Amino acid sequence: MAKFKVIISDSETGTSKAIELEETRAVPLIGKRIGETVDGTMVDLPGHKVQIMGGSDKDGFPMRPNVHGGVRRRVVLSGGVGFNSPTEGGRRRKTVRGNVITDEIVQINMKIVEKPKQPKDKKKPKEKKQKEASEKETTPQETQAESTSETSRETKSDES
């Protein structure tokens, strides 16, 4: 059965986390292509939308978006995923995996595209209003206490 290690990156915070999907949890990802956006509930992120960015197979060959199908192929590359040319303009035949997720894929890379919308809580403004009201209530009492202490000081200074 399929077993995937899914790496989910959050570009806003710069963090990433790894999740292992096995058996029935991994089945919905089979047949998906690089670039597709899927629901985050597949990878324990309810309310999120994640995009498949790539991956690699059991032997470490990278998935390449322009190689169609889920097969391993030897293609001539001049740059991009799976090949870095030592010389400018160099080309070489390399083995890469297609852009479809199959049982042979081991690692899948994803990024968060859309986060859940935060509902506006009406409780928070009420709490703030209550706090402000309680501060206003304490303020007159404090000012009265301060004014009484000042008048007692004045009377003591007058007496001396």
Long-range contacts (C-beta under 8 A, 24 or more apart in sequence): 1-26, 1-103, 2-26, 2-27, 2-29, 2-30, 2-103, 2-105, 3-106, 4-29, 4-101, 4-105, 4-106, 4-107, 4-108, 5-106, 5-107, 5-108, 6-43, 6-107, 6-108, 6-110, 7-107, 7-108, 7-109, 7-110, 8-43, 8-45, 8-50, 8-110, 8-111, 8-112, 9-53, 9-109, 9-110, 9-111, 9-112, 10-111, 10-112, 11-111, 11-112, 12-112, 12-115, 19-43, 19-44, 29-101, 29-108, 30-101, 30-102, 30-103, 31-100, 31-101, 32-100, 32-101, 33-99, 33-100, 33-101, 34-63, 34-65, 34-99, 35-65, 35-99, 37-113, 40-112, 43-110, 45-112, 46-116, 47-115, 47-116, 48-112, 48-114, 48-115, 48-116, 49-112, 49-113, 49-114, 50-110, 50-111, 50-112, 50-113, 51-110, 51-111, 51-113, 52-101, 52-108, 52-109, 52-110, 53-109, 53-110, 53-111, 54-81, 54-108, 54-109, 55-97, 55-101, 55-105, 55-106, 55-107, 55-108, 55-109, 56-97, 56-105, 56-106, 56-107, 57-97, 57-104, 57-105, 57-106, 58-104, 58-105, 58-106, 61-95, 61-96, 61-97, 62-96, 62-97, 63-96, 63-97, 63-98, 63-99, 63-101, 63-105, 64-96, 64-97, 64-98, 64-99, 65-99, 66-99, 67-96, 67-97, 67-98, 67-99, 68-98, 68-99, 68-100, 69-98, 69-99, 69-100, 70-97, 70-98, 70-100, 70-101, 70-102, 70-104, 70-105, 71-97, 71-98, 72-96, 72-97, 72-98, 73-97, 73-98
